[in-house]
Amino acid sequence: MSAIAKAAGVGKATVSLALRNDPRLRRETCLRIQRIADKLGYRPNPVVSNLMAQLRASQTPNFQANLGLINAAENPALLRDVDTFRLWTEGLIRGSARQGYKMDEFWLHDPKTTPKRLRKILDSRNIRGLVVAGILSNGALDSRFDPIWENIACVAVGLRPSHPKLHVASNDQFSTALHAVGELRKRGYRRPGLVIEKEVDENIDRRFSSGFWAGQNDLAAKNRIPPFPFRREDRVGFRKWLERYRPDSILCLHDQVRDWLRNFGVRVPADIGLAHLDITSGLEGWSGMDQKNELVGSSAVDLVVGQLHRNEKGIPMHPKCVMVESVWVDGSTLRISK
């Protein structure tokens, strides 16, 4: 490192920062020093690198730079008003702070947010990493912003966009539903039903419904109930589905199902067991799956910071997906295990 510092005309501390792509240095400076290091045959010692990483992790991190949170939802309040999105956002902010970063938020649908203006703001604030949240529907981000994603480290949280193909941190929805069905069966339920909005399931490549079916693969065909496509205004359709198939338990993503059952005179859990696939603080007393949404958010930060340290940017050739497993939460909406 002394030889690199001498050749580059900088101090050893600057060399250390440049070799790990520290965002406090200008990108051009990092690249110039890295080229000199390559020319001189520098190779990192993995034992020393691991030791230094541990030392840095044991210290309170100093401010390094800003990251950007891109709110891709048409409704700018979505990241605060919907519990799942709010927890992602809290995980993003706390995960950033733990690694010495601050996070600035931008609303992609703001009429003032043009690609040119966003690029100028990112440059002026030395923002080199972005996390995109609030992706809905088919997940295609406006192609006008492609030059942004192509020139910065960027990941998505929650839902992988169909365009562009980015790294993503998400809950493992397949294992969430599979685990939930297993918990129902441990309690003696043999006719589980799934109530889920069709668009929600399709947005995640039907991973919820796939886990639901996989969890009852060995059940008799007569006990395998088709999912009900939830719509808030379709209480009548839900009642017809309920009377036709007579599930003994229901997995759902919609707490409105409990109110519907109560209005029909159906007792929970005496008549039907209920389990939620995304337990949050507003669902007190429910049994179901805690998707660890805050951890999903902090995992997205790990992904983007890892890209910065490896000097990676742009749309990846082979996108990665970090999936966080849910944990089961016992509540009063299911009977006690048999």
ZISULNOR-V782699 format. One record per residue. N is the residue number from 1. SS is DSSP state (A for helix, B for strand, O for the rest). PSI is psi in degrees with one decimal (* if undefined). Layout:
N | SS | PSI
N | SS | PSI
//
This chain:
1 | O | -32.1
2 | A | -41.5
3 | A | -40.1
4 | A | -44.4
5 | A | -42.0
6 | A | -43.5
7 | A | -32.2
8 | A | -12.5
9 | O | 34.2
10 | O | 176.1
11 | O | 164.8
12 | A | -32.5
13 | A | -38.4
14 | A | -38.8
15 | A | -44.7
16 | A | -43.5
17 | A | -42.9
18 | A | -37.5
19 | A | -18.3
20 | O | 19.4
21 | O | 42.8
22 | O | 128.4
23 | O | -6.8
24 | O | -16.4
25 | O | 149.8
26 | O | 144.7
27 | A | -40.3
28 | A | -37.2
29 | A | -43.8
30 | A | -47.7
31 | A | -39.9
32 | A | -44.9
33 | A | -37.2
34 | A | -36.6
35 | A | -39.8
36 | A | -41.7
37 | A | -42.6
38 | A | -42.3
39 | A | -34.8
40 | O | -0.4
41 | O | 23.8
42 | O | 135.0
43 | O | 132.1
44 | O | 145.5
45 | O | 114.3
46 | A | -31.6
47 | A | -45.5
48 | A | -41.6
49 | A | -41.4
50 | A | -41.7
51 | A | -45.8
52 | A | -36.2
53 | A | -39.8
54 | A | -40.2
55 | A | -42.6
56 | A | -36.4
57 | A | -26.7
58 | O | -7.8
59 | O | 155.1
60 | O | 120.5
61 | O | 138.2
62 | O | 157.9
63 | O | 130.7
64 | O | -52.6
65 | B | -177.7
66 | B | 147.0
67 | B | 160.8
68 | B | 134.8
69 | B | 114.7
70 | B | 111.2
71 | B | 105.2
72 | O | 3.4
73 | O | 144.8
74 | O | -33.1
75 | O | 112.5
76 | O | -20.3
77 | O | -3.6
78 | A | -39.8
79 | A | -12.8
80 | A | -31.0
81 | A | -28.0
82 | O | 124.4
83 | A | -45.5
84 | A | -48.0
85 | A | -36.8
86 | A | -41.6
87 | A | -38.5
88 | A | -48.3
89 | A | -42.3
90 | A | -39.5
91 | A | -38.5
92 | A | -47.1
93 | A | -45.0
94 | A | -39.7
95 | A | -36.8
96 | A | -45.6
97 | A | -38.0
98 | A | -26.2
99 | O | 10.7
100 | O | 18.0
101 | B | 150.8
102 | B | 161.4
103 | B | 122.2
104 | B | 138.3
105 | B | 141.0
106 | B | 137.0
107 | B | 116.5
108 | O | -26.7
109 | O | 6.4
110 | O | 125.8
111 | O | -24.8
112 | O | -12.6
113 | O | 84.4
114 | O | 157.3
115 | A | -41.0
116 | A | -43.7
117 | A | -41.6
118 | A | -42.0
119 | A | -41.4
120 | A | -41.9
121 | A | -44.7
122 | A | -43.4
123 | A | -43.6
124 | A | -28.7
125 | O | 7.4
126 | O | 40.6
127 | O | 117.4
128 | O | -6.1
129 | B | 140.0
130 | B | 146.8
131 | B | 127.4
132 | B | 125.2
133 | B | 164.4
134 | O | 20.0
135 | O | 129.0
136 | O | -178.7
137 | O | -130.5
138 | O | -4.2
139 | O | 12.8
140 | B | 120.3
141 | O | 147.6
142 | O | 122.4
143 | A | -16.7
144 | A | -24.3
145 | A | 5.3
146 | A | -40.3
147 | A | -25.8
148 | A | -54.4
149 | A | -29.3
150 | O | -8.8
151 | O | 25.5
152 | O | 156.6
153 | B | 128.1
154 | B | 137.7
155 | B | 162.3
156 | B | 156.5
157 | B | 133.6
158 | O | -60.9
159 | O | 129.9
160 | O | 127.0
161 | O | 145.4
162 | O | -23.7
163 | B | 127.2
164 | O | 166.8
165 | O | 105.2
166 | O | 162.4
167 | B | 152.5
168 | B | 145.9
169 | B | 132.3
170 | B | 162.5
171 | B | 150.6
172 | O | 86.5
173 | A | -32.3
174 | A | -50.8
175 | A | -27.4
176 | A | -50.0
177 | A | -40.0
178 | A | -45.7
179 | A | -41.9
180 | A | -42.4
181 | A | -40.3
182 | A | -39.3
183 | A | -37.8
184 | A | -43.6
185 | A | -34.1
186 | A | -27.0
187 | O | 7.9
188 | O | 4.2
189 | O | 137.8
190 | O | -3.8
191 | O | 67.3
192 | B | 144.9
193 | B | 155.8
194 | B | 126.6
195 | B | 112.4
196 | B | 141.5
197 | O | 129.5
198 | A | -42.7
199 | A | -38.7
200 | A | -47.3
201 | A | -40.0
202 | A | -33.6
203 | A | -26.8
204 | O | 31.3
205 | O | 36.1
206 | O | 34.2
207 | A | -32.6
208 | A | -50.6
209 | A | -33.0
210 | A | -42.7
211 | A | -35.7
212 | A | -47.5
213 | A | -40.7
214 | A | -32.7
215 | O | -11.6
216 | O | 31.2
217 | O | -28.8
218 | O | 2.8
219 | O | 154.1
220 | O | 146.4
221 | A | -34.5
222 | A | -20.0
223 | A | 2.4
224 | O | 108.4
225 | O | 131.0
226 | O | 142.0
227 | O | 151.9
228 | B | 125.1
229 | B | 99.4
230 | O | 135.3
231 | O | 135.4
232 | O | -29.1
233 | O | 3.4
234 | O | 54.9
235 | A | -33.4
236 | A | -44.3
237 | A | -39.5
238 | A | -41.7
239 | A | -39.4
240 | A | -42.5
241 | A | -43.1
242 | A | -44.3
243 | A | -31.2
244 | A | -44.8
245 | A | -20.4
246 | O | 60.8
247 | O | 148.6
248 | O | -7.3
249 | B | 156.3
250 | B | 130.3
251 | B | 137.8
252 | B | 165.2
253 | O | 7.1
254 | O | 111.9
255 | O | -13.4
256 | A | -24.4
257 | A | -37.8
258 | A | -40.6
259 | A | -41.1
260 | A | -46.8
261 | A | -41.7
262 | A | -39.8
263 | A | -27.7
264 | O | -3.4
265 | O | 16.5
266 | O | 127.3
267 | O | 136.4
268 | O | 122.5
269 | O | 9.0
270 | O | -42.3
271 | O | -43.0
272 | O | 135.4
273 | B | 148.1
274 | B | 139.2
275 | B | 136.2
276 | B | 142.1
277 | O | -2.1
278 | O | 77.7
279 | O | 125.5
280 | O | 179.6
281 | O | -24.5
282 | O | -0.7
283 | O | 53.4
284 | O | 131.8
285 | O | -13.2
286 | O | 146.7
287 | O | 153.1
288 | B | -158.1
289 | B | 127.6
290 | B | 112.4
291 | O | -0.4
292 | O | 52.5
293 | A | -33.7
294 | A | -37.4
295 | A | -33.8
296 | A | -44.6
297 | A | -45.9
298 | A | -28.5
299 | A | -34.2
300 | A | -38.0
301 | A | -43.4
302 | A | -40.6
303 | A | -47.2
304 | A | -37.0
305 | A | -37.6
306 | A | -38.7
307 | A | -41.8
308 | A | -42.1
309 | A | -28.2
310 | O | 6.5
311 | O | 39.2
312 | O | 141.5
313 | O | 166.7
314 | O | 177.2
315 | O | 122.5
316 | O | 146.9
317 | O | -34.9
318 | O | 89.4
319 | O | 141.7
320 | O | 154.3
321 | B | 118.6
322 | B | 119.0
323 | B | 130.8
324 | B | 128.9
325 | O | 147.0
326 | O | 166.4
327 | B | 148.9
328 | B | 139.5
329 | B | 122.4
330 | O | 139.2
331 | O | -165.9
332 | O | 6.9
333 | O | 2.6
334 | O | 153.6
335 | O | 164.2
336 | O | 146.8
337 | O | 142.1
338 | O | *
//
